[in-house]
Amino acid sequence: MIYYEIGSTELELTAEDLKKGLFAALDKIGKKNKVLAIPPDYTRLPSRAGELTEFTWEYYGNKLTDVLPALGTHTPMTDHQITHMFGKMPASLIREHDWRNDVVTVGTVSGEFVKEVSEGAVDFPWPAQVNKLLIEGNFDLILSLGQVVPHEVVGMANYNKNIFVGTGGVEGINKSHFVGAAYGMERMMGHADTPVRRIFNYASDNFTNHLPIVYVQTVVGLDKKDGKIKTRGLYVGDNFDVFTKAAKLALEVNFDLLDKPLKKVVVYLDPTEFKSTWLGNKSVYRTRMAIDDNGELIVIAPALKEFGEDKEIDRLIRKYGYHGTPATLKFCEENEELRNNLSAAAHLIHGSSEGRFSITYCPGKEKENLTQAEIESVGFKYGDIDLISSKYNPEKLKDGYNTMPDGEEIFYISNPALGLWAYKERFNH
């Protein structure tokens, strides 16, 4: 059932609009006595899910007993991040998800089904894993909050990905990431119906259909006219329709289909949001279908301090590097540690240009930042952030095409997490 929906490419929803829409939906859902909220973590700050979680607390008061940020493999939120994202909501409500220890397996999708939907790319069974709080907490409402936006693993982020990855476990996260990588990220990004989504939907229909989950989904994007982040839609419901409606709008809001491939792309990674290549490689994922053969991607990353947010994944990235699909699959065959951490393997595939274009990372120069040697050791080029920023100044560039003083044309992106870019010949509808 869809409890509330509003959205268009021209809408600009304010905080009051979001509050009014959420409260209207919660009124329809009816009285509840014990509520769990599952918002994204700080890496999804522009989603407006923080405000919506705070509004949920305002609506339910002490009936909202737990807030479980959907960390997945990410670093737990700091006190500052919690206050910044969730406002006046008590920090004592926050529960920390541990993807290695806090999960239960609620069912297994057969290898035959996985093989069928992935068109033979993989044939292993997939365990549907969730944080045990969802099962043991005896909630009469579980609100899953977040943003629908193009995504490299599942095609379009959110809906039940928030549950099975955001609160998922090692095997479930690893294998779902690898399904997407093996099937082909460029075949999935921007699509609502993908092999990984079909696997998640099977799990929702068969293993978690007894849980009282309602999805609160936003559509947020950059306004092409003034470059500001604007909220274009809010969709609240408990079935797949609520996701497909949000995904349809997100494709209009967050997807730029270009007439020609791009020779040079410059991406800026906001230091409050991007501190690892695990997240920062969205600059690679989201632009790869737009960049020309022998093109160049330059990533200005002032806060870059690590490769993986999880210590083991960080170690594996440092050891194996971003060297493309054939090399990564060979590493998997030869090394059990990588076979046992398939989300890391998938990430290594996602973060490579497959030798088609160059990737230059420009980290900051503080003591905690990644060094030139570290950047180059994983297969990226290194750029001096001072030199690059003086030539391509993020404060002066506008999103989209820019012509530099010397006549060079570049394409600038101020936040790769908010979009997907492709030129027409590379995007398969």
Secondary structure as UniProt FT lines:
FT   STRAND          2..7
FT   TURN            9..10
FT   HELIX           15..29
FT   STRAND          35..38
FT   HELIX           42..47
FT   HELIX           49..60
FT   HELIX           61..63
FT   STRAND          64..67
FT   TURN            72..73
FT   HELIX           79..86
FT   TURN            87..88
FT   HELIX           91..93
FT   TURN            99..101
FT   STRAND          103..109
FT   HELIX           111..117
FT   TURN            118..120
FT   STRAND          126..131
FT   HELIX           132..136
FT   STRAND          141..147
FT   STRAND          150..151
FT   TURN            152..154
FT   STRAND          155..156
FT   TURN            159..160
FT   HELIX           161..164
FT   TURN            165..167
FT   HELIX           170..183
FT   HELIX           185..188
FT   TURN            189..190
FT   HELIX           195..206
FT   TURN            209..210
FT   STRAND          213..222
FT   TURN            224..226
FT   STRAND          229..237
FT   HELIX           240..254
FT   STRAND          255..258
FT   STRAND          262..268
FT   TURN            271..273
FT   HELIX           277..280
FT   HELIX           282..285
FT   TURN            286..288
FT   STRAND          291..301
FT   TURN            302..303
FT   HELIX           311..320
FT   HELIX           325..334
FT   HELIX           336..339
FT   HELIX           342..350
FT   TURN            354..355
FT   STRAND          358..363
FT   TURN            367..368
FT   HELIX           372..377
FT   TURN            378..379
FT   STRAND          381..382
FT   HELIX           385..391
FT   TURN            394..396
FT   STRAND          400..403
FT   TURN            405..406
FT   STRAND          409..413
FT   HELIX           416..418
FT   STRAND          420..423
FT   TURN            424..426
//
